[in-house]
Amino acid sequence: MSGTGVLDDTWEWRSASGWNELHPTNAPSARYATAMVYDQAHHVVVLYGGADTGIPAETIEQMRRALASAPAPGSESQFVVYPDASHAFFADYRPSYHERSAQDGWARCQDWFKKYGLS
């Protein structure tokens, strides 16, 4: 979920019942004005800007470890950190746009969509 204050809640989407709040024992500490979606039961591609000061490296590593250590049956994940890209590196209308990272990320997303029949 997202918001403008400090948040430490974790939610999971289940198509039959909608959003369900989770209470994991190993979760990132609270963050200000953040939004993240994590669905371990499905195929996941994660793209981060390594120079994004709003997402601590500790949070990125926690997510990477969680995806690697507890995969759901039939799931697959791809985790990419672009070291020179900052927050919103994908937004070509913002000064933070990082063309090389965005183009590589878009190519990865398109390949991912094709692989799982989403395009």
C-alpha positions, 0 to 999 in steps of 0.5 A: 500500500502507499501513503504520505506518512511513515508506513510499516504495513504489508499487504498481499493481493488475493484475487478471490478476496482482495487485499489482505494485511500480513504480519511477517516476522521479518519485514523492512522497518517503516518508511516515509512515502513508500509504495511497493508490491510483492507477490511471492506466489507469482512470477516477479520482476523487480527493477531498482535504481541503485542510487535511489536514496529513498529505498535503502540497500537493506530493503533491497537485499531483504526483498532479494533474500525473501524471493530467493529463500522462499519461492512459491511452487512454479514461481520465478523471479528476476531481480535487477539493480541499476547502480547508476539509476536513481528514483523514477529512472523509468519516467522519461518526463522527469530529470531522474530519467536514466535512459540506459537503465530504462531501456534495459528494464523495459526490454526485460519487462517485455521479455517477461511478459512474453515468457508468461503470456502477458503480451 
